[in-house]
Amino acid sequence: MSLVDDARAVRENAYAPYSNFKVGAAIRATSGAVHLGVNVENVAYPEGTCAEAGAIAAMIAAGDNDIAEVAVIADSPVPVSPCGGCRQKLAEFGRGDVKVTLATTDGTTSETTLGALLPGAFDQHQMERA
């Protein structure tokens, strides 16, 4: 099963009663383990969570903390990319060259990298003092 297939399968579990826009995400950690996430909406819209954030939380809860690959899928006319906040969250745990596959449920895919999604990412090196 591919990472996109994993994201496609978990997408069905998304909780999206308000937008009906289900998103699934799958992260392969450098350990080889796959961690899954879905978007979870809330009637108080800002309180929902994105699929990518859910997959990151599952990865951390499982004891992994290095991303090797990411896949995100949604039922949309073009592949959906992570929101700005999730791009920053992904950059926290993955290098710029980490492969990201964006997919639609009808089979269209687009490949990019974390670095291309978030050029000039804010990272821990900017927190260091001279």
C-alpha positions in Angstrom: 0.0 0.0 0.0 1.4 3.4 -0.9 1.4 6.4 1.4 -1.3 8.0 -0.7 -3.4 4.9 -0.3 -3.0 5.1 3.4 -4.1 8.7 3.4 -7.0 7.8 1.1 -8.2 5.1 3.5 -8.0 7.2 6.6 -9.7 10.2 4.9 -13.0 8.3 5.2 -12.8 8.8 9.0 -12.6 12.6 8.8 -15.1 14.5 10.8 -16.3 17.2 8.5 -20.1 17.7 9.1 -20.0 21.4 8.3 -17.8 21.7 5.2 -18.1 18.1 4.0 -14.5 18.5 2.9 -12.7 15.4 4.2 -8.9 15.4 4.2 -6.6 12.5 5.0 -2.8 12.7 5.7 -0.2 10.0 6.1 3.3 10.5 7.4 6.1 8.0 7.0 8.6 8.5 9.8 12.3 7.8 9.3 11.7 4.7 11.4 9.5 3.4 8.6 6.3 3.6 10.7 3.3 5.3 9.1 1.2 7.7 11.1 -2.3 8.9 10.0 -4.4 11.9 10.5 -7.8 13.4 9.4 -9.3 16.8 9.7 -11.7 17.2 12.6 -14.1 20.1 12.4 -15.9 21.8 15.3 -19.0 23.9 15.3 -16.7 26.7 16.6 -14.7 26.7 13.4 -11.3 27.9 14.7 -11.3 24.9 17.1 -10.9 22.3 14.4 -7.7 20.5 13.5 -6.1 19.7 10.1 -5.3 16.2 8.9 -1.6 17.0 8.8 -1.6 18.2 12.4 -3.4 15.0 13.4 -0.8 12.8 11.7 2.0 14.7 13.4 0.4 14.2 16.8 0.0 10.5 16.1 3.7 10.3 15.0 4.9 12.1 18.2 2.6 10.0 20.4 4.1 6.8 18.9 7.6 8.0 19.7 8.8 9.1 16.3 9.9 12.7 15.5 11.5 12.7 12.1 9.4 12.8 8.9 10.7 10.9 5.8 7.6 11.4 3.5 4.1 13.0 3.5 0.9 12.4 1.6 -2.2 14.5 1.7 -5.5 13.7 -0.1 -8.9 15.4 -0.5 -11.9 15.3 -2.8 -11.1 18.4 -4.8 -10.6 19.3 -8.4 -6.8 19.9 -7.9 -4.4 18.5 -5.3 -4.8 20.3 -2.0 -1.7 21.6 -0.3 -1.3 22.0 3.5 -2.4 25.3 5.1 0.3 27.7 6.2 0.2 26.5 9.8 0.6 22.9 8.8 3.5 23.7 6.5 5.2 25.2 9.6 4.3 22.1 11.7 5.6 19.7 9.0 8.8 21.8 8.8 9.4 21.3 12.5 9.9 17.5 12.0 11.1 17.2 8.4 14.0 18.5 6.3 13.4 20.6 3.2 14.0 17.7 0.8 11.2 15.6 2.3 8.9 14.4 -0.5 5.3 15.6 -0.2 2.6 14.0 -2.5 -0.6 15.9 -2.8 -3.5 14.0 -4.3 -7.2 14.1 -5.2 -9.6 11.2 -4.8 -9.9 10.9 -8.6 -6.2 10.0 -8.8 -4.5 13.3 -9.7 -1.2 13.8 -7.9 1.4 16.5 -7.5 4.8 16.0 -5.9 6.8 18.7 -4.1 9.0 19.0 -1.0 8.6 20.6 2.4 11.2 23.2 1.3 9.2 24.1 -1.7 6.0 24.4 0.3 7.6 26.6 2.9 10.7 28.5 1.7 12.5 30.4 4.4 10.9 28.3 7.1 11.3 29.6 10.6 13.3 27.0 12.6 15.2 26.4 15.8 18.4 28.0 14.3 16.7 31.4 14.4 16.1 31.0 18.1 19.9 30.6 18.8 21.7 33.5 20.3 25.2 34.5 19.3 
